Amino acid sequence: MMPTRPVWAEVSRSRLLANWNLLRTAAPDDADVLAVVKADAYGHGAVACASLLESAGVSSWLGVTCVAEGIALREVCPEARILIMSGLWNGEADAIIEHRLTPQVWEPFHLDLLEEAARRRGSESQLVPVHLELDTGMARQGVHSLDALKTLLARYGAESSLQIEGVMTHFSAPETLDPDATEMQIIRFAAALNVIADYGVRPLWIHAGNSATLFVPEHLHALRELAQKHSARLMLRPGLALYGYLPRFVPRFPDASKARSLQPVIAWKTRIVSLRTIDANESAGYNMTFRAARSTRLALIPVGYADGLNRLLSNCGHALVRRKKVPMIGRVSMDQTILDVTDISEAEIGDEVVLIGEQGSECITAYDLADLTGTIPYEVTCAISARVPRLLVD
């Protein structure tokens, strides 16, 4: 049954592919680029985005959060390499092997689970690829010290059914350029790679960095040198930029101008479903947080915080109606929000309303919503709920 509720998100095929091509161009010719499609492709729809990238022949590596996300993508991307970026847990090792997924590992029990599953399945003759994660400053995932790394490598031997195919780390602040915390992480990464080489492990890929890294030449150069030193390929992992948003560099980074042609991939839309006028001094919405200063024409849109429209946008957010920016007034409700369209006399029921996207020369971005709610654009797009259908366009 086709959805009839007038709330939807449009995902642009052409913009996604254009962004990918820009990122691929920004990367060194001898590097691979992994498309991060975790968290339902940052709210854009992982199955649709991943299958589009694979069918266009532009991405052989996809990054997801967990095994369940990897299995869902394997059904539509039979040939892609799929990296599980948050490790594994009890009961997931068999599915990883069955669906040809590649997990990031750092805990000894990760190796135990995978080796036990390989023995159980009689898969010892075919090595199970894993990517070893190193903690170089995030204190989140990854082997947390050189001593711990040596212990893990001593436990991993030539008889193992696992292949350490990749070694990677995660930068905590690649968009923060002064002071450059990333430089210290790269130094720690290099030291750990030397230890790994001493144990005779030769990874095929070395990878670090996200969208910001692609636009910082110093970081790219240092990572490329590390990969070349260890006879590995460099891999980079853009996420946010793939969906059209460049991280904000601090301080502002001049070379980021090459990413000006990145285009937001998602547009979030709805329609006016009701109109009414209230008199001066009348209130609207829960708790009477809005009181009209004049005769005010109100437009109701069927979108609320259950759809992912942050409640902190109450009385401060905006939407686009008839190519003009109009304020959200009163509380954002669970399923509905009120707009002030007093200055758009021609507004009528059925008019398209844009929450994220463009109308004429006006534009509202995920950054705009993030700034108003004290968060980041990642959260804005990820928060668009599953009950908002994603429609592939152009």
C-alpha positions in Angstrom: 0.0 0.0 0.0 1.4 3.4 -1.0 1.8 5.9 1.9 -0.9 8.5 1.8 0.2 10.7 4.8 1.7 13.8 3.2 5.1 13.6 4.8 8.1 12.3 2.9 11.8 12.6 2.3 13.3 12.8 -1.2 16.7 11.2 -1.7 18.5 12.4 -4.8 20.3 9.8 -6.9 22.2 12.4 -8.9 23.4 14.3 -5.9 24.6 11.2 -4.1 26.6 10.1 -7.1 28.0 13.6 -7.7 29.1 13.8 -4.1 30.7 10.4 -4.4 32.6 11.4 -7.5 33.8 14.6 -5.8 35.1 12.6 -2.8 36.7 10.0 -5.0 38.5 12.8 -6.8 39.7 14.3 -3.5 41.2 11.0 -2.5 44.7 10.0 -3.8 44.6 7.9 -6.9 46.2 4.9 -5.1 43.6 5.0 -2.2 40.3 3.2 -1.8 37.2 5.0 -0.5 34.7 3.3 1.7 31.2 4.7 1.6 29.8 4.9 5.2 26.2 3.9 5.1 25.7 3.0 8.7 22.7 4.2 10.7 20.5 3.7 7.6 22.9 5.8 5.6 22.6 8.7 8.1 18.9 8.6 7.7 18.9 8.5 3.9 18.0 4.8 3.5 21.0 2.4 3.5 19.5 -0.2 1.1 18.7 2.4 -1.5 21.9 4.3 -1.2 24.2 1.3 -1.1 22.6 -0.5 -4.0 22.7 2.7 -6.0 26.5 3.1 -5.3 27.2 -0.5 -6.1 25.1 -0.6 -9.3 26.9 2.5 -10.5 30.1 0.7 -10.0 31.6 3.4 -7.8 32.1 1.7 -4.4 33.4 -1.7 -3.6 33.5 -1.0 0.2 30.5 -0.2 2.4 30.6 0.6 6.2 27.8 -0.3 8.5 27.3 -0.3 12.3 26.4 -3.9 13.0 25.8 -7.4 11.7 22.1 -6.8 11.2 22.8 -3.8 8.9 25.4 -5.8 7.0 23.0 -8.7 6.4 20.3 -6.3 5.0 22.8 -4.8 2.6 24.2 -8.2 1.5 20.8 -9.0 0.0 21.0 -6.0 -2.4 24.8 -5.7 -2.7 26.0 -9.3 -3.3 29.5 -8.3 -4.4 30.3 -5.4 -2.1 32.8 -5.7 0.8 30.9 -4.8 3.9 32.8 -3.6 7.0 31.1 -4.0 10.4 32.3 -0.9 12.2 31.2 -1.6 15.8 32.7 -5.1 16.4 30.7 -8.2 17.1 28.8 -9.8 20.0 27.8 -13.3 21.1 25.8 -15.2 18.4 27.0 -13.0 15.5 30.1 -14.8 14.3 28.3 -17.4 12.3 26.3 -14.8 10.4 29.5 -12.8 9.7 31.1 -15.8 8.0 27.9 -16.9 6.2 27.2 -13.4 4.8 30.8 -12.6 4.0 31.0 -9.6 6.3 34.2 -8.1 7.6 34.2 -7.1 11.2 36.4 -4.6 13.0 38.0 -6.4 16.0 40.0 -5.3 19.0 38.9 -7.5 22.0 40.4 -11.0 22.4 36.9 -12.4 22.6 36.2 -11.1 19.1 38.9 -13.4 17.8 37.7 -16.2 20.0 34.1 -16.0 18.7 35.2 -15.9 15.0 37.7 -18.7 15.3 35.1 -20.9 17.2 32.5 -20.2 14.5 35.0 -21.0 11.7 35.9 -24.4 13.4 32.2 -25.1 13.9 31.4 -24.4 10.3 34.5 -26.2 8.9 35.7 -22.9 7.4 39.3 -23.1 8.6 40.5 -23.6 5.0 39.1 -20.2 4.0 40.5 -17.4 6.1 38.0 -15.0 7.7 39.0 -11.4 7.1 39.0 -8.9 10.0 40.2 -5.3 10.4 42.1 -4.7 13.6 41.1 -1.4 15.2 43.6 0.6 17.2 42.7 3.2 19.8 45.0 6.2 19.2 43.0 8.8 21.2 39.3 8.2 21.2 39.2 5.8 24.2 36.1 4.2 22.7 36.8 1.2 20.4 40.2 -0.3 19.6 43.2 -1.9 21.2 44.1 0.7 23.9 47.8 0.3 24.4 50.9 -1.1 22.8 51.2 -3.7 25.5 47.6 -4.8 24.9 48.3 -4.9 21.2 51.4 -7.2 21.7 49.2 -9.5 23.9 46.6 -9.7 21.2 49.1 -10.3 18.4 50.8 -13.0 20.5 47.4 -14.7 20.9 46.9 -14.4 17.1 49.1 -17.0 15.3 49.7 -18.5 11.9 47.3 -21.3 12.7 44.5 -18.9 13.2 41.5 -19.1 10.8 41.5 -15.3 10.8 43.3 -12.9 8.4 44.1 -9.4 9.7 43.3 -7.9 6.4 43.2 -4.3 7.5 44.4 -2.1 10.4 42.6 1.1 11.2 42.0 3.8 13.7 39.4 6.5 14.2 40.2 10.2 14.6 38.5 12.1 17.4 38.6 15.6 15.9 39.8 15.6 12.3 38.1 18.9 11.6 40.0 20.6 14.5 43.2 21.9 12.9 44.7 24.0 15.7 46.0 22.4 17.9 46.2 19.4 15.7 45.1 16.5 17.8 45.0 14.3 14.7 48.7 14.7 14.2 49.3 13.0 17.6 46.9 10.2 16.7 48.8 9.6 13.4 52.0 9.3 15.4 50.5 6.7 17.7 49.0 4.9 14.7 52.4 4.7 13.2 54.0 3.3 16.3 51.3 0.6 16.5 51.8 -0.3 12.9 55.5 -0.8 13.5 54.6 -3.2 16.3 52.2 -5.1 14.0 54.9 -5.4 11.4 57.4 -6.7 14.0 54.9 -9.6 14.6 54.9 -10.4 10.9 51.4 -9.2 10.1 51.1 -7.5 6.7 47.7 -5.9 6.3 46.3 -5.2 2.8 44.6 -2.0 3.9 45.5 0.7 6.4 42.7 3.2 7.0 41.7 6.2 9.1 39.8 9.4 8.8 36.4 10.5 7.8 34.9 13.2 5.5 37.2 15.9 7.0 40.3 13.9 6.3 39.8 14.0 2.5 40.1 17.8 2.5 43.2 18.1 4.8 46.3 17.5 2.6 48.7 17.1 5.6 46.6 14.3 7.0 46.2 12.6 3.7 49.9 12.8 3.0 50.8 11.3 6.4 48.4 8.4 6.0 49.5 7.7 2.5 53.1 7.6 3.6 52.1 5.1 6.4 50.4 2.9 3.9 53.3 2.9 1.5 55.8 2.2 4.2 53.8 -1.0 5.1 53.1 -2.0 1.5 49.4 -1.6 2.0 46.6 0.4 0.3 45.2 3.5 2.0 41.5 3.5 2.6 39.4 6.5 3.6 35.9 6.5 5.1 33.7 9.5 4.3 30.2 9.6 5.7 28.7 13.1 6.2 30.2 14.5 3.0 28.7 11.7 1.0 25.3 13.1 1.9 26.2 16.6 1.0 27.6 18.2 4.2 31.2 19.3 4.7 32.4 19.2 8.4 33.1 22.7 9.8 36.8 23.1 10.1 38.2 25.0 13.2 39.8 27.3 12.3 38.3 27.8 8.9 40.3 25.8 6.4 40.9 27.6 3.0 41.2 24.4 1.0 37.7 23.3 2.0 36.6 25.5 -0.9 37.1 22.5 -3.2 34.1 20.9 -1.5 31.7 23.7 -2.3 29.9 21.6 -4.9 28.8 19.1 -2.3 25.0 19.0 -2.4 22.6 17.8 0.3 21.1 14.5 -0.8 17.9 14.5 1.3 15.0 16.9 1.1 12.3 16.6 3.8 8.8 17.7 2.8 5.2 17.8 3.9 2.0 19.7 3.0 -0.3 22.2 4.7 -3.3 20.1 5.9 -5.3 22.8 7.7 -5.6 26.6 7.9 -7.1 28.9 10.5 -6.8 32.5 11.8 -6.5 33.5 15.4 -7.0 37.0 16.9 -4.4 39.0 18.6 -3.6 37.7 22.2 -4.9 34.2 21.4 -2.5 31.3 22.0 -1.5 28.3 19.9 -0.1 24.9 20.7 0.7 23.2 24.0 1.3 25.2 27.2 0.4 28.5 25.4 4.1 29.2 24.6 3.0 31.3 21.6 0.6 34.2 21.9 -0.3 36.2 18.8 0.7 39.8 18.6 -1.7 40.4 15.7 -4.4 38.6 13.8 -2.4 35.5 12.7 -3.0 32.9 10.0 -1.9 29.5 11.1 -1.0 26.5 8.8 -0.9 23.0 10.3 1.6 20.5 9.0 1.4 16.8 9.9 5.0 16.5 11.2 6.2 16.3 14.8 8.9 15.0 17.0 7.8 11.4 16.3 8.9 12.1 12.8 12.2 13.4 14.0 11.4 17.1 14.0 13.3 18.2 17.1 11.0 19.7 19.9 13.7 22.3 20.5 12.6 23.9 17.2 9.5 25.1 19.0 9.0 28.8 18.4 12.4 29.1 16.7 12.4 26.8 13.7 11.4 27.7 10.1 9.9 26.0 7.1 9.6 27.0 3.4 6.1 27.8 2.0 5.6 29.3 -1.5 9.4 30.1 -1.7 9.4 32.0 1.6 10.7 31.2 5.0 8.0 31.1 7.7 8.3 30.5 11.5 7.3 27.5 13.5 5.2 28.8 16.3 4.1 27.0 19.5 5.4 23.7 20.7 6.4 21.1 18.1 3.9 18.3 19.0 4.3 14.6 18.6 2.6 14.5 15.2 2.0 18.1 14.2 3.6 21.5 14.0 2.1 25.0 13.4 3.5 27.6 11.0 2.8 31.3 10.9 1.8 32.1 7.2 0.2 35.4 7.9 2.5 37.1 5.4 1.6 34.6 2.7 -2.0 35.4 1.8 -2.0 32.9 -1.1 -1.0 29.9 1.1 -3.6 27.1 0.9 -4.3 23.6 2.0 -2.1 21.2 -0.1 0.8 23.6 -0.5 4.2 21.9 -0.3 6.2 22.7 2.8 10.0 22.1 2.9 11.6 21.3 6.3 15.1 20.5 4.8 15.8 21.5 1.2 15.2 24.3 -1.3 12.3 26.2 -2.6 13.1 28.9 -5.1 16.1 30.8 -3.8 15.5 29.9 -0.2 17.2 26.9 1.5 17.1 25.2 4.9 19.9 22.7 5.6 20.5 20.1 8.3 23.1 22.5 9.6 20.4 25.2 10.1 18.3 22.8 12.2 21.4 21.6 14.1 22.4 25.1 15.0 19.0 25.9 16.4 18.9 22.7 18.5 22.5 22.6 19.7 23.5 19.5 17.9 25.2 18.3 14.7 23.8 17.6 11.2 24.5 13.9 11.6 21.8 13.8 14.3 19.4 15.8 12.3 19.3 13.5 9.4 19.6 10.3 11.5 16.6 11.4 13.5 14.2 11.5 10.6 12.1 8.5 11.7 11.3 5.4 9.8 7.7 6.4 9.4 8.8 9.1 7.0 9.0 7.2 3.6 12.2 7.8 1.6 11.6 8.3 -2.1 14.4 8.1 -4.7 14.2 11.0 -7.1 16.0 12.1 -10.3 
